[in-house]
């Protein structure tokens, strides 16, 4: 009986991995993680709706980046479950994971580009790994993704060390969208950029999401990104999600940390100022 139950569960995973059903793109249920026995997240619950852009904010060291790694199978929780498109990441069959993980594109913090490969080669790598296309088509697709990320044609022949901070972010995004993902997971996409470049990256993320119907989960410290890009924001504090709402509604949160984070400086570009927030 147990064998039959496991097989049915894995059949359900395969159906979800194929893209059927309307479950959230990401679903975290009572997720608890630890580092060297010390709790980091305690019973985190979060659902990312398909087609939305959801931002995650939190103090440095609150485990935002590790939560993203947990979502893509790189940092197992000690308890709870994590689902991608209805597939339990840490309980599914290898076949189901091989079907669902390619539906995700990831931009890790500091971009994580291969330093010894050109931008073109970096973007070609995931396409070649998963597609089985000819070298000519792999190259053409990589050039298309590089252009979609807003990079000039000659950027493809440069190495990451030859790029500015903004261009390197764009290169990381080009690689993240290389296989036309349904879900983008972005870790601090504007950190370290000047305000003009950060706004351009925000605009690029929003345009990519709208044009291709991509679901986006992004981690950020940038309040401008929250107001310029995100549909909803989840605040992570003391190992838990303490608030979840639209950016403007978040100002009504009674959580002291959330209030300090959002009112640290005025955001007049989006019609929010200290006077209007009370």
C-alpha positions in Angstrom: 0.0 0.0 0.0 2.8 2.4 0.9 4.5 1.7 -2.5 1.3 2.5 -4.3 0.9 5.7 -2.3 4.5 6.8 -3.1 4.0 6.0 -6.8 0.8 8.0 -6.9 2.5 11.0 -5.2 5.4 10.8 -7.8 2.9 10.6 -10.6 1.3 13.8 -9.3 4.8 15.3 -9.2 5.3 14.4 -12.9 2.0 16.0 -13.8 3.0 19.2 -12.0 6.4 19.1 -13.6 4.8 19.0 -17.0 3.1 22.3 -16.3 -0.5 21.1 -15.6 -2.5 22.5 -12.7 -2.8 26.0 -11.2 -0.7 25.6 -8.0 1.5 28.5 -7.0 4.9 28.9 -8.7 6.5 28.6 -5.3 5.0 27.3 -2.1 6.8 27.2 1.2 5.0 25.4 4.1 6.4 25.5 7.6 10.0 25.7 6.3 12.6 25.6 9.1 16.3 25.8 8.3 19.4 25.7 10.5 23.1 26.5 10.1 25.3 24.4 12.4 22.3 23.6 14.6 21.3 27.3 15.0 17.8 28.1 13.7 17.7 30.5 10.7 14.1 30.2 9.5 11.3 29.1 11.7 8.1 27.9 10.1 8.2 30.1 7.0 5.0 30.0 5.0 4.9 31.8 1.6 3.1 31.3 -1.7 4.3 33.1 -4.9 1.4 33.4 -7.3 1.9 32.7 -11.0 2.6 35.8 -13.0 3.4 38.1 -10.0 6.6 39.8 -9.0 7.1 39.2 -5.3 9.9 40.9 -3.4 11.5 39.6 -0.2 13.1 42.1 2.2 15.0 41.4 5.4 18.1 42.4 7.5 21.5 41.4 6.3 22.1 37.9 7.7 18.4 37.1 7.9 18.8 34.2 5.5 17.1 35.7 2.4 19.8 34.2 0.0 19.7 30.9 1.7 16.0 30.8 1.4 16.4 31.2 -2.4 18.9 28.4 -2.4 16.5 26.2 -0.5 13.9 26.9 -3.2 16.1 25.6 -6.0 17.3 22.5 -4.1 20.7 23.7 -2.8 20.0 24.1 0.9 17.6 21.5 2.4 15.3 22.5 5.2 15.3 20.5 8.4 11.5 20.4 8.3 8.6 21.7 6.2 8.2 21.5 2.4 9.1 23.5 -0.6 7.2 23.2 -3.9 8.0 24.5 -7.4 4.9 24.4 -9.6 3.4 21.8 -7.3 6.5 19.6 -7.2 8.0 18.9 -3.7 11.7 19.8 -4.3 13.1 17.5 -1.6 10.7 14.6 -2.0 10.1 14.3 -5.8 11.7 11.8 -8.1 14.8 12.7 -10.0 12.7 12.6 -13.2 10.2 15.2 -11.9 13.0 17.5 -10.7 14.7 17.2 -14.1 11.5 18.4 -15.6 10.7 21.2 -13.2 14.1 22.8 -12.4 14.7 23.9 -16.0 11.4 26.0 -15.7 13.4 28.3 -13.3 16.1 30.8 -14.0 18.4 32.1 -11.2 20.5 35.2 -10.8 22.6 34.6 -7.7 24.1 37.3 -5.6 27.3 38.7 -7.3 26.0 37.2 -10.5 28.0 33.9 -10.3 29.2 34.1 -13.9 32.0 31.8 -15.0 35.0 34.1 -15.0 36.9 32.1 -17.6 34.1 32.2 -20.1 32.9 35.1 -22.2 29.4 36.5 -21.8 28.4 34.6 -24.9 29.8 31.4 -23.5 28.1 32.0 -20.2 24.7 32.3 -21.8 25.3 29.4 -24.1 26.1 27.1 -21.3 22.6 26.5 -19.9 21.1 26.4 -23.4 23.7 23.7 -24.5 23.2 21.7 -21.3 19.4 21.4 -21.7 18.4 21.9 -25.3 20.3 19.5 -27.5 20.3 22.1 -30.2 23.0 22.6 -32.9 26.0 24.8 -32.0 24.7 27.4 -34.5 21.3 27.6 -32.9 22.8 27.7 -29.4 24.9 30.7 -30.5 22.0 32.5 -32.1 19.8 31.9 -29.1 22.5 33.2 -26.8 22.9 36.4 -28.9 19.1 36.9 -28.7 19.1 36.6 -24.9 22.1 39.0 -24.6 20.1 41.5 -26.7 17.0 41.0 -24.6 19.0 41.8 -21.5 19.9 45.2 -23.1 23.6 44.5 -23.8 25.3 45.7 -27.0 26.3 43.0 -29.5 30.0 43.3 -28.7 29.4 42.5 -25.0 29.1 38.8 -25.9 32.8 38.6 -26.6 33.8 40.2 -23.3 34.8 38.4 -20.1 32.9 39.3 -16.8 36.0 41.1 -15.5 35.8 43.5 -18.5 32.2 44.5 -17.7 30.8 47.4 -15.6 28.6 46.4 -12.6 25.5 47.2 -14.6 26.6 45.2 -17.6 27.5 42.3 -15.4 24.0 42.3 -13.9 22.6 42.3 -17.4 24.8 39.4 -18.4 23.6 37.5 -15.3 20.0 38.1 -16.3 20.7 37.0 -19.9 22.0 33.7 -18.6 19.0 33.4 -16.2 16.5 33.8 -19.1 18.6 31.6 -21.5 16.0 28.8 -21.4 12.8 30.9 -21.4 12.0 30.2 -17.7 8.6 30.5 -16.2 10.0 31.6 -12.9 12.9 34.0 -12.3 14.7 34.0 -8.9 16.8 37.1 -8.5 19.1 37.8 -5.5 19.8 41.5 -5.0 19.6 42.5 -8.8 20.4 46.2 -8.1 22.9 46.0 -5.2 26.0 48.0 -5.8 24.6 49.9 -8.8 24.2 53.7 -9.1 20.6 54.9 -9.0 20.3 55.4 -12.8 21.6 51.9 -13.6 19.5 50.4 -10.8 16.4 52.0 -12.3 17.3 50.5 -15.7 17.7 47.0 -14.2 14.3 47.5 -12.5 12.7 48.5 -15.8 14.3 45.5 -17.5 13.0 43.0 -14.9 9.5 44.5 -15.2 9.5 44.4 -19.0 10.8 40.8 -19.2 8.1 39.7 -16.7 5.3 41.5 -18.5 6.4 40.6 -22.1 6.9 36.9 -21.3 4.5 36.3 -18.5 7.3 35.3 -16.1 6.8 34.9 -12.4 9.5 36.7 -10.4 10.7 36.2 -6.8 13.4 38.8 -6.0 15.4 39.6 -2.9 16.3 43.2 -2.5 17.3 45.9 0.0 16.3 48.6 -2.5 13.0 50.3 -1.6 12.8 51.9 -5.1 12.8 48.3 -6.5 9.9 47.4 -4.3 7.8 50.3 -5.5 8.9 50.3 -9.1 8.7 46.5 -9.7 7.0 44.4 -7.1 3.3 43.5 -6.9 3.7 42.2 -3.3 6.4 42.2 -0.7 7.2 39.7 2.0 9.2 40.9 5.0 11.5 38.4 6.7 12.4 39.1 10.3 13.4 36.9 13.2 13.2 33.9 11.0 9.6 34.4 10.0 7.5 36.2 7.4 6.1 39.1 9.5 4.3 41.0 6.8 3.0 40.3 3.3 1.2 42.8 1.1 1.5 45.3 -1.7 4.4 47.8 -1.2 2.0 50.7 -0.3 0.0 48.6 2.1 3.2 47.5 3.8 3.5 51.0 5.2 0.5 50.2 7.4 2.4 47.3 9.0 2.6 47.5 12.8 5.9 45.6 12.8 8.6 48.0 14.0 11.3 46.6 11.7 9.2 46.9 8.6 8.3 50.5 9.4 12.0 51.4 9.9 13.0 49.7 6.7 10.4 51.5 4.6 10.8 54.9 6.1 14.6 55.1 6.3 14.4 57.7 3.5 11.6 59.3 1.4 10.7 57.7 -1.9 9.3 60.6 -3.8 9.8 59.0 -7.2 6.8 56.8 -6.4 4.7 59.3 -4.6 5.7 58.2 -1.1 7.2 60.6 1.4 7.6 60.9 5.1 4.7 63.3 5.2 2.4 60.8 3.4 3.4 57.9 5.6 2.8 59.6 8.9 
